[in-house]
Amino acid sequence: MAKQKNIWKFNDDEWKVHIEDDTMCQKLVDSFDLHPSTVYYQNGGLSEETAWDIIVPNDKINKVKKFIKDNT
């Protein structure tokens, strides 16, 4: 899931959260109306997504962190 090292300040008013679990990524999309800004593919093809970076605004970051902690 997302560890503290996988959450960092991105801009003055945004954070990036790195997620390596497709279920958690989908839950964040559904629960907070967030969308991945970066998709990673590590298995040599573009058919299997393996990780995602999601941009989170300042006003949602505490709720997102709590959500991740409570659902891991």
N, CA, C and O atoms as a Maestro MAE file, in Angstrom:
{
 s_m_m2io_version
 :::
 2.0.0
}

f_m_ct {
 s_m_title
 :::
 protein
 m_atom[288] {
  # First column is atom index #
  i_m_mmod_type
  r_m_x_coord
  r_m_y_coord
  r_m_z_coord
  i_m_residue_number
  s_m_chain_name
  s_m_pdb_residue_name
  s_m_pdb_atom_name
  i_m_atomic_number
  :::
  1 25 0.843 -1.182 0.000 1 A "MET " " N  " 7
  2 3 0.000 0.000 0.000 1 A "MET " " CA " 6
  3 2 0.886 1.244 0.000 1 A "MET " " C  " 6
  4 15 2.038 1.182 -0.431 1 A "MET " " O  " 8
  5 25 0.372 2.344 0.469 2 A "ALA " " N  " 7
  6 3 1.145 3.580 0.478 2 A "ALA " " CA " 6
  7 2 1.808 3.779 1.831 2 A "ALA " " C  " 6
  8 15 1.129 3.866 2.854 2 A "ALA " " O  " 8
  9 25 3.118 3.851 1.836 3 A "LYS " " N  " 7
  10 3 3.863 4.161 3.045 3 A "LYS " " CA " 6
  11 2 4.178 5.643 3.021 3 A "LYS " " C  " 6
  12 15 4.044 6.295 1.985 3 A "LYS " " O  " 8
  13 25 4.596 6.178 4.159 4 A "GLN " " N  " 7
  14 3 4.867 7.615 4.229 4 A "GLN " " CA " 6
  15 2 5.863 8.050 3.157 4 A "GLN " " C  " 6
  16 15 5.727 9.137 2.595 4 A "GLN " " O  " 8
  17 25 6.861 7.216 2.866 5 A "LYS " " N  " 7
  18 3 7.833 7.584 1.834 5 A "LYS " " CA " 6
  19 2 7.196 7.639 0.445 5 A "LYS " " C  " 6
  20 15 7.775 8.207 -0.481 5 A "LYS " " O  " 8
  21 25 6.008 7.051 0.296 6 A "ASN " " N  " 7
  22 3 5.305 7.060 -0.979 6 A "ASN " " CA " 6
  23 2 4.273 8.177 -1.084 6 A "ASN " " C  " 6
  24 15 3.458 8.196 -2.006 6 A "ASN " " O  " 8
  25 25 4.315 9.100 -0.138 7 A "ILE " " N  " 7
  26 3 3.439 10.282 -0.163 7 A "ILE " " CA " 6
  27 2 4.344 11.498 -0.045 7 A "ILE " " C  " 6
  28 15 5.070 11.643 0.939 7 A "ILE " " O  " 8
  29 25 4.304 12.364 -1.036 8 A "TRP " " N  " 7
  30 3 5.188 13.513 -1.003 8 A "TRP " " CA " 6
  31 2 4.498 14.750 -1.580 8 A "TRP " " C  " 6
  32 15 3.552 14.660 -2.363 8 A "TRP " " O  " 8
  33 25 5.015 15.909 -1.158 9 A "LYS " " N  " 7
  34 3 4.499 17.190 -1.634 9 A "LYS " " CA " 6
  35 2 4.861 17.320 -3.104 9 A "LYS " " C  " 6
  36 15 6.013 17.116 -3.488 9 A "LYS " " O  " 8
  37 25 3.884 17.658 -3.916 10 A "PHE " " N  " 7
  38 3 4.081 17.724 -5.365 10 A "PHE " " CA " 6
  39 2 4.150 19.169 -5.833 10 A "PHE " " C  " 6
  40 15 5.081 19.541 -6.547 10 A "PHE " " O  " 8
  41 25 3.204 19.968 -5.452 11 A "ASN " " N  " 7
  42 3 3.152 21.402 -5.729 11 A "ASN " " CA " 6
  43 2 2.766 22.095 -4.432 11 A "ASN " " C  " 6
  44 15 2.628 21.443 -3.397 11 A "ASN " " O  " 8
  45 25 2.590 23.408 -4.481 12 A "ASP " " N  " 7
  46 3 2.186 24.122 -3.271 12 A "ASP " " CA " 6
  47 2 0.851 23.631 -2.730 12 A "ASP " " C  " 6
  48 15 0.632 23.642 -1.519 12 A "ASP " " O  " 8
  49 25 -0.026 23.207 -3.601 13 A "ASP " " N  " 7
  50 3 -1.371 22.843 -3.159 13 A "ASP " " CA " 6
  51 2 -1.744 21.389 -3.495 13 A "ASP " " C  " 6
  52 15 -2.923 21.037 -3.510 13 A "ASP " " O  " 8
  53 25 -0.738 20.551 -3.763 14 A "GLU " " N  " 7
  54 3 -1.014 19.157 -4.132 14 A "GLU " " CA " 6
  55 2 0.038 18.209 -3.560 14 A "GLU " " C  " 6
  56 15 1.167 18.598 -3.261 14 A "GLU " " O  " 8
  57 25 -0.374 16.964 -3.423 15 A "TRP " " N  " 7
  58 3 0.493 15.870 -2.992 15 A "TRP " " CA " 6
  59 2 0.419 14.767 -4.033 15 A "TRP " " C  " 6
  60 15 -0.536 14.694 -4.807 15 A "TRP " " O  " 8
  61 25 1.433 13.907 -4.047 16 A "LYS " " N  " 7
  62 3 1.382 12.695 -4.860 16 A "LYS " " CA " 6
  63 2 1.406 11.501 -3.928 16 A "LYS " " C  " 6
  64 15 2.173 11.458 -2.967 16 A "LYS " " O  " 8
  65 25 0.555 10.531 -4.228 17 A "VAL " " N  " 7
  66 3 0.491 9.289 -3.477 17 A "VAL " " CA " 6
  67 2 0.797 8.158 -4.450 17 A "VAL " " C  " 6
  68 15 0.119 8.002 -5.466 17 A "VAL " " O  " 8
  69 25 1.822 7.369 -4.135 18 A "HIS " " N  " 7
  70 3 2.213 6.244 -4.981 18 A "HIS " " CA " 6
  71 2 1.533 4.987 -4.452 18 A "HIS " " C  " 6
  72 15 1.720 4.621 -3.291 18 A "HIS " " O  " 8
  73 25 0.750 4.328 -5.293 19 A "ILE " " N  " 7
  74 3 -0.015 3.148 -4.925 19 A "ILE " " CA " 6
  75 2 0.445 1.973 -5.790 19 A "ILE " " C  " 6
  76 15 0.619 2.111 -7.001 19 A "ILE " " O  " 8
  77 25 0.638 0.824 -5.157 20 A "GLU " " N  " 7
  78 3 1.043 -0.377 -5.890 20 A "GLU " " CA " 6
  79 2 -0.007 -1.478 -5.814 20 A "GLU " " C  " 6
  80 15 0.285 -2.635 -6.114 20 A "GLU " " O  " 8
  81 25 -1.202 -1.134 -5.422 21 A "ASP " " N  " 7
  82 3 -2.288 -2.105 -5.300 21 A "ASP " " CA " 6
  83 2 -3.464 -1.618 -6.133 21 A "ASP " " C  " 6
  84 15 -4.006 -0.543 -5.875 21 A "ASP " " O  " 8
  85 25 -3.865 -2.404 -7.133 22 A "ASP " " N  " 7
  86 3 -4.923 -1.948 -8.042 22 A "ASP " " CA " 6
  87 2 -6.262 -1.765 -7.335 22 A "ASP " " C  " 6
  88 15 -7.048 -0.903 -7.728 22 A "ASP " " O  " 8
  89 25 -6.538 -2.560 -6.301 23 A "THR " " N  " 7
  90 3 -7.792 -2.414 -5.565 23 A "THR " " CA " 6
  91 2 -7.816 -1.091 -4.806 23 A "THR " " C  " 6
  92 15 -8.823 -0.383 -4.820 23 A "THR " " O  " 8
  93 25 -6.712 -0.759 -4.145 24 A "MET " " N  " 7
  94 3 -6.641 0.504 -3.410 24 A "MET " " CA " 6
  95 2 -6.721 1.689 -4.374 24 A "MET " " C  " 6
  96 15 -7.373 2.689 -4.074 24 A "MET " " O  " 8
  97 25 -6.078 1.584 -5.500 25 A "CYS " " N  " 7
  98 3 -6.150 2.649 -6.496 25 A "CYS " " CA " 6
  99 2 -7.599 2.889 -6.907 25 A "CYS " " C  " 6
  100 15 -8.048 4.034 -6.964 25 A "CYS " " O  " 8
  101 25 -8.322 1.832 -7.190 26 A "GLN " " N  " 7
  102 3 -9.723 1.961 -7.594 26 A "GLN " " CA " 6
  103 2 -10.574 2.532 -6.471 26 A "GLN " " C  " 6
  104 15 -11.476 3.329 -6.729 26 A "GLN " " O  " 8
  105 25 -10.308 2.143 -5.232 27 A "LYS " " N  " 7
  106 3 -11.051 2.684 -4.090 27 A "LYS " " CA " 6
  107 2 -10.832 4.186 -3.958 27 A "LYS " " C  " 6
  108 15 -11.773 4.926 -3.668 27 A "LYS " " O  " 8
  109 25 -9.599 4.644 -4.167 28 A "LEU " " N  " 7
  110 3 -9.318 6.081 -4.094 28 A "LEU " " CA " 6
  111 2 -10.026 6.837 -5.214 28 A "LEU " " C  " 6
  112 15 -10.554 7.928 -5.004 28 A "LEU " " O  " 8
  113 25 -10.031 6.249 -6.395 29 A "VAL " " N  " 7
  114 3 -10.732 6.863 -7.523 29 A "VAL " " CA " 6
  115 2 -12.222 6.982 -7.209 29 A "VAL " " C  " 6
  116 15 -12.825 8.036 -7.411 29 A "VAL " " O  " 8
  117 25 -12.805 5.899 -6.715 30 A "ASP " " N  " 7
  118 3 -14.242 5.876 -6.437 30 A "ASP " " CA " 6
  119 2 -14.622 6.748 -5.242 30 A "ASP " " C  " 6
  120 15 -15.637 7.443 -5.285 30 A "ASP " " O  " 8
  121 25 -13.824 6.720 -4.181 31 A "SER " " N  " 7
  122 3 -14.188 7.397 -2.939 31 A "SER " " CA " 6
  123 2 -13.902 8.896 -2.952 31 A "SER " " C  " 6
  124 15 -14.634 9.672 -2.339 31 A "SER " " O  " 8
  125 25 -12.855 9.302 -3.640 32 A "PHE " " N  " 7
  126 3 -12.422 10.700 -3.577 32 A "PHE " " CA " 6
  127 2 -12.435 11.414 -4.924 32 A "PHE " " C  " 6
  128 15 -12.021 12.569 -5.020 32 A "PHE " " O  " 8
  129 25 -12.907 10.730 -5.962 33 A "ASP " " N  " 7
  130 3 -12.932 11.305 -7.303 33 A "ASP " " CA " 6
  131 2 -11.541 11.770 -7.743 33 A "ASP " " C  " 6
  132 15 -11.379 12.845 -8.320 33 A "ASP " " O  " 8
  133 25 -10.544 10.931 -7.453 34 A "LEU " " N  " 7
  134 3 -9.164 11.200 -7.854 34 A "LEU " " CA " 6
  135 2 -8.813 10.295 -9.019 34 A "LEU " " C  " 6
  136 15 -9.436 9.252 -9.218 34 A "LEU " " O  " 8
  137 25 -7.820 10.695 -9.781 35 A "HIS " " N  " 7
  138 3 -7.418 9.895 -10.937 35 A "HIS " " CA " 6
  139 2 -5.902 9.831 -11.025 35 A "HIS " " C  " 6
  140 15 -5.224 10.817 -10.738 35 A "HIS " " O  " 8
  141 25 -5.362 8.684 -11.419 36 A "PRO " " N  " 7
  142 3 -3.906 8.551 -11.533 36 A "PRO " " CA " 6
  143 2 -3.326 9.555 -12.522 36 A "PRO " " C  " 6
  144 15 -3.871 9.780 -13.603 36 A "PRO " " O  " 8
  145 25 -2.209 10.150 -12.122 37 A "SER " " N  " 7
  146 3 -1.509 11.065 -13.022 37 A "SER " " CA " 6
  147 2 -0.398 10.353 -13.758 37 A "SER " " C  " 6
  148 15 -0.001 10.767 -14.847 37 A "SER " " O  " 8
  149 25 0.111 9.271 -13.162 38 A "THR " " N  " 7
  150 3 1.174 8.479 -13.758 38 A "THR " " CA " 6
  151 2 0.854 7.005 -13.569 38 A "THR " " C  " 6
  152 15 0.425 6.591 -12.492 38 A "THR " " O  " 8
  153 25 1.058 6.217 -14.606 39 A "VAL " " N  " 7
  154 3 0.842 4.777 -14.542 39 A "VAL " " CA " 6
  155 2 2.178 4.111 -14.848 39 A "VAL " " C  " 6
  156 15 2.879 4.506 -15.779 39 A "VAL " " O  " 8
  157 25 2.524 3.099 -14.060 40 A "TYR " " N  " 7
  158 3 3.778 2.377 -14.237 40 A "TYR " " CA " 6
  159 2 3.512 0.977 -14.778 40 A "TYR " " C  " 6
  160 15 2.538 0.324 -14.404 40 A "TYR " " O  " 8
  161 25 4.385 0.538 -15.655 41 A "TYR " " N  " 7
  162 3 4.335 -0.810 -16.237 41 A "TYR " " CA " 6
  163 2 5.707 -1.430 -16.032 41 A "TYR " " C  " 6
  164 15 6.698 -0.916 -16.550 41 A "TYR " " O  " 8
  165 25 5.782 -2.534 -15.280 42 A "GLN " " N  " 7
  166 3 7.098 -3.104 -14.998 42 A "GLN " " CA " 6
  167 2 7.327 -4.459 -15.642 42 A "GLN " " C  " 6
  168 15 8.436 -4.987 -15.564 42 A "GLN " " O  " 8
  169 25 6.350 -5.020 -16.255 43 A "ASN " " N  " 7
  170 3 6.499 -6.379 -16.777 43 A "ASN " " CA " 6
  171 2 6.795 -6.423 -18.264 43 A "ASN " " C  " 6
  172 15 6.573 -7.451 -18.904 43 A "ASN " " O  " 8
  173 25 7.283 -5.347 -18.817 44 A "GLY " " N  " 7
  174 3 7.711 -5.351 -20.197 44 A "GLY " " CA " 6
  175 2 6.636 -5.052 -21.224 44 A "GLY " " C  " 6
  176 15 6.953 -4.886 -22.402 44 A "GLY " " O  " 8
  177 25 5.390 -4.980 -20.827 45 A "GLY " " N  " 7
  178 3 4.322 -4.677 -21.769 45 A "GLY " " CA " 6
  179 2 3.412 -3.607 -21.223 45 A "GLY " " C  " 6
  180 15 3.411 -3.327 -20.025 45 A "GLY " " O  " 8
  181 25 2.652 -3.021 -22.092 46 A "LEU " " N  " 7
  182 3 1.755 -1.952 -21.674 46 A "LEU " " CA " 6
  183 2 0.368 -2.467 -21.318 46 A "LEU " " C  " 6
  184 15 -0.556 -1.675 -21.130 46 A "LEU " " O  " 8
  185 25 0.211 -3.775 -21.225 47 A "SER " " N  " 7
  186 3 -1.110 -4.316 -20.930 47 A "SER " " CA " 6
  187 2 -1.348 -4.495 -19.428 47 A "SER " " C  " 6
  188 15 -2.497 -4.618 -19.003 47 A "SER " " O  " 8
  189 25 -0.288 -4.512 -18.620 48 A "GLU " " N  " 7
  190 3 -0.446 -4.737 -17.184 48 A "GLU " " CA " 6
  191 2 0.106 -3.565 -16.373 48 A "GLU " " C  " 6
  192 15 1.319 -3.379 -16.275 48 A "GLU " " O  " 8
  193 25 -0.799 -2.782 -15.797 49 A "GLU " " N  " 7
  194 3 -0.391 -1.668 -14.948 49 A "GLU " " CA " 6
  195 2 0.047 -2.230 -13.600 49 A "GLU " " C  " 6
  196 15 -0.616 -3.107 -13.047 49 A "GLU " " O  " 8
  197 25 1.166 -1.728 -13.069 50 A "THR " " N  " 7
  198 3 1.693 -2.268 -11.813 50 A "THR " " CA " 6
  199 2 1.712 -1.263 -10.674 50 A "THR " " C  " 6
  200 15 1.811 -1.666 -9.516 50 A "THR " " O  " 8
  201 25 1.619 0.034 -10.960 51 A "ALA " " N  " 7
  202 3 1.619 1.059 -9.913 51 A "ALA " " CA " 6
  203 2 1.061 2.351 -10.485 51 A "ALA " " C  " 6
  204 15 1.016 2.549 -11.699 51 A "ALA " " O  " 8
  205 25 0.633 3.236 -9.568 52 A "TRP " " N  " 7
  206 3 0.003 4.486 -9.968 52 A "TRP " " CA " 6
  207 2 0.439 5.604 -9.034 52 A "TRP " " C  " 6
  208 15 0.635 5.377 -7.840 52 A "TRP " " O  " 8
  209 25 0.590 6.806 -9.569 53 A "ASP " " N  " 7
  210 3 0.752 8.021 -8.770 53 A "ASP " " CA " 6
  211 2 -0.544 8.797 -8.902 53 A "ASP " " C  " 6
  212 15 -1.019 9.055 -10.008 53 A "ASP " " O  " 8
  213 25 -1.110 9.167 -7.766 54 A "ILE " " N  " 7
  214 3 -2.361 9.905 -7.753 54 A "ILE " " CA " 6
  215 2 -2.101 11.275 -7.146 54 A "ILE " " C  " 6
  216 15 -1.522 11.373 -6.064 54 A "ILE " " O  " 8
  217 25 -2.516 12.320 -7.823 55 A "ILE " " N  " 7
  218 3 -2.384 13.679 -7.306 55 A "ILE " " CA " 6
  219 2 -3.571 13.947 -6.392 55 A "ILE " " C  " 6
  220 15 -4.725 13.740 -6.767 55 A "ILE " " O  " 8
  221 25 -3.260 14.416 -5.175 56 A "VAL " " N  " 7
  222 3 -4.281 14.688 -4.167 56 A "VAL " " CA " 6
  223 2 -4.161 16.147 -3.732 56 A "VAL " " C  " 6
  224 15 -3.078 16.583 -3.343 56 A "VAL " " O  " 8
  225 25 -5.249 16.904 -3.792 57 A "PRO " " N  " 7
  226 3 -5.197 18.292 -3.323 57 A "PRO " " CA " 6
  227 2 -5.006 18.367 -1.808 57 A "PRO " " C  " 6
  228 15 -5.342 17.433 -1.081 57 A "PRO " " O  " 8
  229 25 -4.463 19.489 -1.348 58 A "ASN " " N  " 7
  230 3 -4.218 19.691 0.083 58 A "ASN " " CA " 6
  231 2 -5.448 19.420 0.932 58 A "ASN " " C  " 6
  232 15 -5.338 18.834 2.010 58 A "ASN " " O  " 8
  233 25 -6.605 19.834 0.467 59 A "ASP " " N  " 7
  234 3 -7.812 19.708 1.286 59 A "ASP " " CA " 6
  235 2 -8.287 18.258 1.429 59 A "ASP " " C  " 6
  236 15 -9.174 17.990 2.239 59 A "ASP " " O  " 8
  237 25 -7.730 17.327 0.674 60 A "LYS " " N  " 7
  238 3 -8.121 15.918 0.770 60 A "LYS " " CA " 6
  239 2 -7.029 15.006 1.307 60 A "LYS " " C  " 6
  240 15 -7.296 13.835 1.578 60 A "LYS " " O  " 8
  241 25 -5.800 15.507 1.471 61 A "ILE " " N  " 7
  242 3 -4.686 14.617 1.781 61 A "ILE " " CA " 6
  243 2 -4.847 13.914 3.123 61 A "ILE " " C  " 6
  244 15 -4.522 12.731 3.226 61 A "ILE " " O  " 8
  245 25 -5.328 14.588 4.139 62 A "ASN " " N  " 7
  246 3 -5.487 13.931 5.447 62 A "ASN " " CA " 6
  247 2 -6.539 12.833 5.392 62 A "ASN " " C  " 6
  248 15 -6.361 11.776 5.998 62 A "ASN " " O  " 8
  249 25 -7.621 13.068 4.680 63 A "LYS " " N  " 7
  250 3 -8.667 12.047 4.526 63 A "LYS " " CA " 6
  251 2 -8.148 10.862 3.721 63 A "LYS " " C  " 6
  252 15 -8.462 9.713 4.032 63 A "LYS " " O  " 8
  253 25 -7.361 11.134 2.696 64 A "VAL " " N  " 7
  254 3 -6.793 10.060 1.870 64 A "VAL " " CA " 6
  255 2 -5.812 9.229 2.686 64 A "VAL " " C  " 6
  256 15 -5.843 8.000 2.615 64 A "VAL " " O  " 8
  257 25 -4.939 9.877 3.461 65 A "LYS " " N  " 7
  258 3 -3.994 9.145 4.305 65 A "LYS " " CA " 6
  259 2 -4.734 8.246 5.291 65 A "LYS " " C  " 6
  260 15 -4.375 7.082 5.468 65 A "LYS " " O  " 8
  261 25 -5.758 8.786 5.924 66 A "LYS " " N  " 7
  262 3 -6.544 8.005 6.888 66 A "LYS " " CA " 6
  263 2 -7.237 6.836 6.195 66 A "LYS " " C  " 6
  264 15 -7.263 5.721 6.717 66 A "LYS " " O  " 8
  265 25 -7.792 7.097 5.028 67 A "PHE " " N  " 7
  266 3 -8.466 6.057 4.264 67 A "PHE " " CA " 6
  267 2 -7.518 4.916 3.932 67 A "PHE " " C  " 6
  268 15 -7.868 3.745 4.084 67 A "PHE " " O  " 8
  269 25 -6.317 5.260 3.478 68 A "ILE " " N  " 7
  270 3 -5.308 4.255 3.145 68 A "ILE " " CA " 6
  271 2 -4.922 3.467 4.383 68 A "ILE " " C  " 6
  272 15 -4.843 2.240 4.339 68 A "ILE " " O  " 8
  273 25 -4.681 4.158 5.483 69 A "LYS " " N  " 7
  274 3 -4.297 3.481 6.727 69 A "LYS " " CA " 6
  275 2 -5.393 2.544 7.203 69 A "LYS " " C  " 6
  276 15 -5.109 1.422 7.623 69 A "LYS " " O  " 8
  277 25 -6.639 2.988 7.143 70 A "ASP " " N  " 7
  278 3 -7.767 2.190 7.621 70 A "ASP " " CA " 6
  279 2 -8.086 1.013 6.713 70 A "ASP " " C  " 6
  280 15 -8.730 0.059 7.148 70 A "ASP " " O  " 8
  281 25 -7.651 1.061 5.469 71 A "ASN " " N  " 7
  282 3 -7.996 0.012 4.500 71 A "ASN " " CA " 6
  283 2 -6.799 -0.849 4.095 71 A "ASN " " C  " 6
  284 15 -6.839 -1.520 3.064 71 A "ASN " " O  " 8
  285 25 -5.753 -0.835 4.890 72 A "THR " " N  " 7
  286 3 -4.606 -1.701 4.584 72 A "THR " " CA " 6
  287 2 -4.412 -2.734 5.653 72 A "THR " " C  " 6
  288 15 -3.494 -3.549 5.565 72 A "THR " " O  " 8
  :::
 }
 m_bond[287] {
  # First column is bond index #
  i_m_from
  i_m_to
  i_m_order
  :::
  1 1 2 1
  2 2 3 1
  3 3 4 2
  4 3 5 1
  5 5 6 1
  6 6 7 1
  7 7 8 2
  8 7 9 1
  9 9 10 1
  10 10 11 1
  11 11 12 2
  12 11 13 1
  13 13 14 1
  14 14 15 1
  15 15 16 2
  16 15 17 1
  17 17 18 1
  18 18 19 1
  19 19 20 2
  20 19 21 1
  21 21 22 1
  22 22 23 1
  23 23 24 2
  24 23 25 1
  25 25 26 1
  26 26 27 1
  27 27 28 2
  28 27 29 1
  29 29 30 1
  30 30 31 1
  31 31 32 2
  32 31 33 1
  33 33 34 1
  34 34 35 1
  35 35 36 2
  36 35 37 1
  37 37 38 1
  38 38 39 1
  39 39 40 2
  40 39 41 1
  41 41 42 1
  42 42 43 1
  43 43 44 2
  44 43 45 1
  45 45 46 1
  46 46 47 1
  47 47 48 2
  48 47 49 1
  49 49 50 1
  50 50 51 1
  51 51 52 2
  52 51 53 1
  53 53 54 1
  54 54 55 1
  55 55 56 2
  56 55 57 1
  57 57 58 1
  58 58 59 1
  59 59 60 2
  60 59 61 1
  61 61 62 1
  62 62 63 1
  63 63 64 2
  64 63 65 1
  65 65 66 1
  66 66 67 1
  67 67 68 2
  68 67 69 1
  69 69 70 1
  70 70 71 1
  71 71 72 2
  72 71 73 1
  73 73 74 1
  74 74 75 1
  75 75 76 2
  76 75 77 1
  77 77 78 1
  78 78 79 1
  79 79 80 2
  80 79 81 1
  81 81 82 1
  82 82 83 1
  83 83 84 2
  84 83 85 1
  85 85 86 1
  86 86 87 1
  87 87 88 2
  88 87 89 1
  89 89 90 1
  90 90 91 1
  91 91 92 2
  92 91 93 1
  93 93 94 1
  94 94 95 1
  95 95 96 2
  96 95 97 1
  97 97 98 1
  98 98 99 1
  99 99 100 2
  100 99 101 1
  101 101 102 1
  102 102 103 1
  103 103 104 2
  104 103 105 1
  105 105 106 1
  106 106 107 1
  107 107 108 2
  108 107 109 1
  109 109 110 1
  110 110 111 1
  111 111 112 2
  112 111 113 1
  113 113 114 1
  114 114 115 1
  115 115 116 2
  116 115 117 1
  117 117 118 1
  118 118 119 1
  119 119 120 2
  120 119 121 1
  121 121 122 1
  122 122 123 1
  123 123 124 2
  124 123 125 1
  125 125 126 1
  126 126 127 1
  127 127 128 2
  128 127 129 1
  129 129 130 1
  130 130 131 1
  131 131 132 2
  132 131 133 1
  133 133 134 1
  134 134 135 1
  135 135 136 2
  136 135 137 1
  137 137 138 1
  138 138 139 1
  139 139 140 2
  140 139 141 1
  141 141 142 1
  142 142 143 1
  143 143 144 2
  144 143 145 1
  145 145 146 1
  146 146 147 1
  147 147 148 2
  148 147 149 1
  149 149 150 1
  150 150 151 1
  151 151 152 2
  152 151 153 1
  153 153 154 1
  154 154 155 1
  155 155 156 2
  156 155 157 1
  157 157 158 1
  158 158 159 1
  159 159 160 2
  160 159 161 1
  161 161 162 1
  162 162 163 1
  163 163 164 2
  164 163 165 1
  165 165 166 1
  166 166 167 1
  167 167 168 2
  168 167 169 1
  169 169 170 1
  170 170 171 1
  171 171 172 2
  172 171 173 1
  173 173 174 1
  174 174 175 1
  175 175 176 2
  176 175 177 1
  177 177 178 1
  178 178 179 1
  179 179 180 2
  180 179 181 1
  181 181 182 1
  182 182 183 1
  183 183 184 2
  184 183 185 1
  185 185 186 1
  186 186 187 1
  187 187 188 2
  188 187 189 1
  189 189 190 1
  190 190 191 1
  191 191 192 2
  192 191 193 1
  193 193 194 1
  194 194 195 1
  195 195 196 2
  196 195 197 1
  197 197 198 1
  198 198 199 1
  199 199 200 2
  200 199 201 1
  201 201 202 1
  202 202 203 1
  203 203 204 2
  204 203 205 1
  205 205 206 1
  206 206 207 1
  207 207 208 2
  208 207 209 1
  209 209 210 1
  210 210 211 1
  211 211 212 2
  212 211 213 1
  213 213 214 1
  214 214 215 1
  215 215 216 2
  216 215 217 1
  217 217 218 1
  218 218 219 1
  219 219 220 2
  220 219 221 1
  221 221 222 1
  222 222 223 1
  223 223 224 2
  224 223 225 1
  225 225 226 1
  226 226 227 1
  227 227 228 2
  228 227 229 1
  229 229 230 1
  230 230 231 1
  231 231 232 2
  232 231 233 1
  233 233 234 1
  234 234 235 1
  235 235 236 2
  236 235 237 1
  237 237 238 1
  238 238 239 1
  239 239 240 2
  240 239 241 1
  241 241 242 1
  242 242 243 1
  243 243 244 2
  244 243 245 1
  245 245 246 1
  246 246 247 1
  247 247 248 2
  248 247 249 1
  249 249 250 1
  250 250 251 1
  251 251 252 2
  252 251 253 1
  253 253 254 1
  254 254 255 1
  255 255 256 2
  256 255 257 1
  257 257 258 1
  258 258 259 1
  259 259 260 2
  260 259 261 1
  261 261 262 1
  262 262 263 1
  263 263 264 2
  264 263 265 1
  265 265 266 1
  266 266 267 1
  267 267 268 2
  268 267 269 1
  269 269 270 1
  270 270 271 1
  271 271 272 2
  272 271 273 1
  273 273 274 1
  274 274 275 1
  275 275 276 2
  276 275 277 1
  277 277 278 1
  278 278 279 1
  279 279 280 2
  280 279 281 1
  281 281 282 1
  282 282 283 1
  283 283 284 2
  284 283 285 1
  285 285 286 1
  286 286 287 1
  287 287 288 2
  :::
 }
}
